[in-house]
């Protein structure tokens, strides 16, 4: 036995929350091997992460990010999506370098670990750097290089993009923690031929296909004008909808499309704060869940959120659907917490490995210190986690059995060095006119 987490509450997502002093989870290798009381006394040689008011829970799963977009945080806010993308983000992305992507990803990973996330699903550019950063941090990650019809700031012509993707697949084929995915950006940036080629690659590699789908009214309008069908129907027509698809946003879906996604086994990444900030709308998550669609929660990139804190995202997800429907029973704390843990794991095809604290599962766990003014008294742990807890309440984090944060100090990353580097990158970005 190498590691024991010991606290007072256990929210395992496998059965109800438990409260007992000394409740413990024991880890051997990369896995959870025992759950019980006072396991530290039974295994005195093991490292002990203890907190008398500690709450142990599965690490959060962020199912849609662009981690390196942290470098654009706060740079162009309060703009319409297309204006934001075409006039601010795309021109700046054209000047990205490997180094900027590497450090910006590290910055997001510091933030993710410090706010309880242990897995993320990333689509971006220069994703060899994203993978290198994830490996340095010891994060569990699904990573893929973005494909689109125009030349990429990373690989140039599309043909090179497929070579780059193949190299990523080869480099990480034996990795426990990093899985490579196929990422056609969206129906408005990818031709039908590109979408089908990407789908064939995903099929051949048995990989996830991660795409933005039905994010805005303009996307739907443009797709109908070009192809005579909505984005979801367009993908169906092209034969792309299946169980390996992770569709981000899905704001603009009608009932027939929701039934179609359910039938095809498509998974959905719900990104409420990004959808609110870019005024895209509110995804019909309750209807999706009611129809049997697997839904996880994502933050999207930090340029449209503006953080990667999944505690904030859970709180927003729980409240947004209530105000839309004027129904306080919509999206309960339990539903939201499930989507951010086991639901996210299911979106990524990993519900048998992560997303809950069960014997035999991978040890991806966090502990929060609940002895805080904003968390007291503690009547209901799940409610407290969704409506009152903050990312900064997370004190310890373990990924695949490895301690990545101990008493809020990162063990795998040099946080101060990352912040210093990002200050320099940020200053140089502000100096460069578009
Ligand atoms: Zn996105």
Boltz pocket constraint, residues with backbone or C-beta under 6 A from the ligand:
constraints:
  - pocket:
      binder: B
      contacts: [[A, 64], [A, 65], [A, 66], [A, 212], [A, 248], [A, 300], [A, 301]]
      max_distance: 6.0
